[in-house]
């Protein structure tokens, strides 16, 4: 006989690293090219200038962001391997101290002293699992995927390109920078709101507040860039 518990399914956020990379790339991709295009619209006389500069920025920005993601991924892997080596060395040199650390960790979960000793001694029989336990529960480290750096670079770079094309596309179908800016603003604000909404929803935050926050940041950046460009154009 099936019970209610047999139908219980827990929902957890999976692929958090992938989602995080998309958020990083898309957020900057929507905001930076939008701000640049807005700034150029305040001074440029032709959409060609805005489009050329925008494409150049998207290419440079996606490479820079992707490289940043790659280096961050490599640093994460190197840090994990360094701590893994140190932990393995401590298990060999000072096993009793490491057992004591295991007992301290278990005590935080309310286990009795007798159980703590039993688990620590049992765990010491398998050094690989012992080290994995210490890495996870003492240091709070999870082993990064072997392709983490490469995947992060690709995901951030592609997300940046996709995000950057959205505000720039309006200039490809209009004749004047000011007209392009108007359509670009409407399109980008809508996309920023949608992106912020789903980003917040997926990460368990208040979806509406997250959408407003992301949209507000994009509007401020674009307004500042446009104002500065207009100011420089007036004084030069």
Secondary structure by P-SEA (a helix, b strand, c coil): cccccccbbbbbbcaaaaaaaaaaaaaaaacaaaaaaaaaaaccccaaaaaaaaaaaaaaaaaaaaaaaaaaaaaaaaaaaaaaaaaaaaaaccaaaaaaaaaaaaaaacccaaaaaaaaaaaaacaaaaaaaaacccccccccccaaaaaaaaaaaaaaaaaaaaaaccccccccaaaaaaaaaaaaaaaaaaaaaaaaaaacccaaaaaaaaaaaaaaaaaaaaaaaaaaaaac
